Amino acid sequence: MKVFVIAGEPSGDKLGGALMAGLRQLVPDVTFLGVGGDDMSVQGLDSLFPMSDLSVMGLAEVLPRIRLLRARIRETAAALARAAPDVVITIDSPDFCLRVLKLARAAQPALRVVHYVAPSVWAWRPKRAARMAPLVDHVLALLPFEPPLMHAAGMSCEFVGHPVVAEQRATAADVAQFRAGHDGALVLALPGSRRGEIARLAPRFGQALALALPQTARVVVPTVRAQADFMRAQVAKWPLHAEVLDDSTTKRAAFAAADVALAASGTVSLELAANDTPMVIAYDMAPLTRFLAQRLIKLDTVTLVNLVSDTRAIPEFLGHDCQPERMAAALRQLLDSPDARAAQHSAMSLSMARLGQGGMPPGLRAAHSVLRFMASQAGDGPAPAP
């Protein structure tokens, strides 16, 4: 079995590595070609070029590299045509992957295509799924409410679980060691993982924490290694002391040990939920982006824990509401109110259960879905569950 797989971001590389491991477990003679990073290389992928060539986000970052990106699109599509794989699996990164698929479909209309990570049509850009449908046959969804939306656009789709449920957790000993010597509240501050987010949110987070917390509180700021120096420079301006962490083991312990967190909107809410850490969510964007988002977003919440649990237990402060005083009031309530924390614990537990915690690992579940899809295409079995 020959699989051509494409990932363009570190998060996609992690998904790809787990999926490839699952396929290798089910089909030992599988071979892989395509584009990916370190996790996928461990599973036997010799990437066509460094995945970092594709890991750019935002108009300002893309424009200087547009010629390289176009060349990589053509190069990937040509390699795909030469490989004539049994199936193509594209992982997130729709701007790159769908352009490759458009060229590949033109040359090979019968190509079997699976896309991993459904587009967020439930939140905004509802027509994206319809535009994807002519290029993609089957979708692997991370969230349980996404399959009907993909079916409506004309693609088969299965919920395969979110990778957060399979991520490594800190041990009780790690937590005890991290908390040793400190009896006050332990608070996480997570103002984003990209430089622009950090620059926009970190000053407000620092002010909110200073307003909300007693002097005995310990504030910890986990961050990605690539942004650690910039984060330290921002945190140094805060009106209270905070520790910046960029070591993965220590960060895991901090997530598990924390009493509450103030975090930027995103998948970090699920990481906090997996560690049963109550949270306040906040986010803001550049003025033009905020203006457009307010007109495109269709929901009354963007926090994934709220959406998956079908509650509104997690307070969020978005756009104009992303103000230090409002965030501080929510943090104080969370620290002071057992009822508020209990509501969050319930919502977080329900979210993890609905995302597949305790069941088959998402990578293996995704591999089974790919094989069911291929069997249905070959007439050897039923189509994936609608």
N, C-alpha and C positions, 0 to 999 in steps of 0.2 A: 504494500500500500504506500503510495507516494502522496505526501501532503505538502502543499505550498502555503506557508504561513507568514503573515505580515503584521508586525507591531511597530508603532512609532514613538511610544512613550514608555517610561519606566513602569507605570502601572499596567500597561498592556503587556510588557515583557513578563511581569509576574503572572498575569493571567495566562499568557502563552506557555510559560514554563510548566505551570500546573496542568494545563490541558494536554501538553505534549507528554508529560509523565503519565497522565491517565491513558492516552492513546497507546503509549508504549506498553503499559500494563495489559491492555486488552488486545493489542495487535503487536506482538513482539518484533515482527519484521518490518515495522513502519519506518519510512525514511522521510526526513524533513529537508525542505529547501525554503529560502526566502530571506526575510529581514527580521532581526530581533536583537535583543541585548544579552546580558550575562545569564539570566535565568534560562533563556531559551537555548543558549549555547551549551549549557550543562546537559541539556536533553539531546544534543547532537546537531544543533543547527550551526552551520557555517554561514554567517550573515553575508549577504551580497556586499554590504557596505556598513559602516558604523551607524547604528540606530540613532545616535546623537545628531546625525545630519537632519533628522526629521523632527527632533524634539524642540520645536519652536511654537510659540503661541502668541497671538496678537498681531495686528497689522504692522505695527512698528518693527516687530522682530522678524516677520515673514518677508517684508519687502526687500531688505538687503540680500536675502538668500533665495529669491524667487527663481533665479536661473538654475541654481543647484537643485532646488526642489523639483523643478520641471524635468531636469535631467534624470533625477532619481526616479520620478514617475515613469519616464520612458524606459529606463534601465530595468526597473522592476517588472513592468509589463512585458518587455522582451524576454526576460529570464523566465517568466511564467509561461509564455508561449512555447519556449524551448523545452521546458520541463514536462509539459502535458500531464499535470498531476491528476490524481483521482479526485481530489477536492482541494479547494482554496479556502483558507480560513483567514479572514481579516479581523484584526482586533482593535476596536475603538478607532482613534485617529481617522475619522471619516473624511476629512478634507483630502488627505493623501490617499487612503485606501479606495475610496469611491472613484477617484480619478484613474487609479490603476485599473480598477475593475471595468471602467468604461472602455478603456483601450483593449483590455483582455476579452471582454464580451464581444466587441466588434470583430475580433479575430477568431474567437471560439464561442459561438452562441450557446453551445451545449455545456459550457463550463459549469461545474457544480460549485456553488459559493455559499459559505457559511460566514456570518458576521457575528462576532462576540462583543457584546454590550449594545443593547438597544438604544437608539437615539432617544433623548429625553423629550419626546413629543407630549408627554403628560404635563410638562412644565411650560414649554415654549416651542416655537417653530413647528406646529403640528403637521405641516406639509412635508417635513423632512423624510418621514417614513415612506410616503408615496413616491418621493423622488428616489429613494433607495431601492424600492421594490423591483424595478426592472433589472437591477444589477445583483440583487441578493435573493437567494432561495430560502434560506433558513437562518433564524436569529437565535442566539443564546442570550437569554435575558438574566440580568442580575437581580431584578426586583420582581416580586410576585405579581404585581398588577400590570406588568408590561405586555405579556403575551396577547391579550385581546386587542390591544392597540396595533400590534404588528399584524395580527390576522386580518384586521380591518383594512390594512394597506395592501394585503395580498401575499404576505410571506408566512410560512410556517414559523413557529416560535415555541421554545420551551424555556421555562424558568429553571435555571441550573444552580441557583444559590449564589450568595455573595461571598467573595473571597475573605471578607473580614471574619467570617465565622471559623475559618481554618488557620488564622494567623496565630503565631506563637504568643503565649501569654507569660507574664512574669510569675514566678513561683512565690509561695507564701514567704519563703526565706528572703527572696529578692525584695519584696515589699517591706518586710520587717527591717531589713538592712537600710533601705532607703529612708524609712521614717525614723530610724534610730536617732535619739537625741533631740527630737523636736515634738512638742506636745500640742502646738497650736494648729490652726487650720492649714491644710496643704492645698494650694490653689494652682491649677494649671492655667497658663495664658498661651493661646495658640492663634496668633494674628496672621495666619496664612503661611504658604510655602513658596510663594513667588515674590520676587523683589518688590513689584508694584503693590501687591497686597500688603506686604509688611510695611512699606513706607506710608501707606494710606491708613492702615488700621492700628499699627503699634502705638502711635502717640495717644490715640483715643483709649486703647486698652489700658495703657499705663495710668491715665487719668482716672478711668473707671475703677481700677483696682485700688488706687490710692484713696478714692472716696468711699469704697465699700468695705475695706478690710481693716481689722485691728492690727496694731503694730506687731502682735505676736504671730501673725500669719506668715507662712513661708510661700513665696511665689516662685514657680518653676516654669521655664519657657522651653519646651522641647522644639527642636527645629531640624530641618534637613542640613546635612553637612555643607552642601553647596552655598547655603545662605547663612551659615553660622556667624561669620564675621560681620555681615551686614546687620543681622539680628542683634548681636552684642552691641553694635554701635547705636542702634535704636533704643535698646533697653537701658543703656547707660544714661539716657536722657530722662528716664522715668523718675517720678518723685518718690519712688520707693525702691528698695533693693529687690532684685530678681536674679535667679540663676538660669543661664542659657545652657541647655543640654543638646549635644548632637551625637552622642554615642547610643547606638540602637538598644543595647541591653539596659542602660540606665533609663532611656526613654520609656521602655516597656514597664519598668518598675514604677516610674512616675505616673503613667496612665493608670496603673492598677492601684496605686497608693493614694491618689488625690481624693480630696473630699468633694470638690467642685471644680468646674472649668469654665473659662470664658474663651470661646473659640470662634474662629471664622467659619462661615457657612461652607459646607462641603462634606466629603466622605469622612472627615474627621469626626463628625457626629456619630457615625457608626462605630468608629474605633473607640470612642468614649463609651458608647453603649455596650460594646463587647466587654469593656472593663467595669461596667455598672457604675460609671462616674457621672453624677448629675451635672448639667451644663446650662449655660446661657449662650445663645448663638447670636452673632452680629456680623454684618457685612455692609460694605459700601463700595461703589465703583466710581470711575471717572464720571463727571457730570453728563457727558453725552451718552455714555454707555448706560448710566442709570436712567436717563430719559427714555431710551429705547427699551430697556428691560421692563420698566414699569408698564409699558404698553404691550409687551409681548407675553410676559408671565401671566399664566391663567389661574394660578392657585393662590390660596390665602396663606400658605406656608411653603417654604422651600427646604425645610429641615427634614432630612430623610427619616429620622426616627419618628417624627410626627406623621409622615406620609405612610410609612410601613405599618405603624401601630394604629393608624386611623384615629389618632388623638391629637391634641394640641398641648401636650404636657410640657414641651420644651419652649421656653420663651425665646423669641427672636426679635432682633432690632436691625432692620434693613433700610438702606438708603438714608433718607432724611431722619429716620428714627435711630440711626446708629450714632447715638450721643452718649458721652461718658456718664451723665447723670442718670439716664434711663437704664443703662447697663448696670450701673452701680446699685440702683434700687432693686433690680432683679437678682443680682448676686446676693445682696443682703437678705432678701426674702428666702432665697434658696438655702443660705447658711442658717437662717433662724427658724425656718418652718419645716418640721418633720413631715407634715402633710404634703408640702410641695416636693420634697425629696422622694417620698413614697410614691407619688403619682408618676414621677420620672422613672423610678426603679421598675414600676409595673410596665410602663410604655417601652422601656429599653429591653426588658425581658421578653415581651411579646414580639418586638422587632427582631431580636436575635432568633427566636423560634421560627418566625415567618421567613427569615432569610436562610434557614437551613441548618442552624446550629444543632449539633448532635446527630445529624444524618450523614449521608455519603459526602465526602469532600467535594467541594464545587468543581475542582479540576477533573476529577473522575466522573462526576455527574455530567459535565460538559462533554467529555469524551464519549460517554454512552449516547448522548444526544446526537453527536456528529455521526456515529455509526448507525443509529436508527434512521437518520436522514438519508444516509447513503444507501441503506437497504431499501428504503421506500423508493428512492430514485431508480434503483436497479430492479424493482419489482419483487424483491426478496422478502419484503416485510411490510408492516403497516407504516403509514406516514406518522411523523411525530405528532404527539397529542395536540389537538387544536385548542 
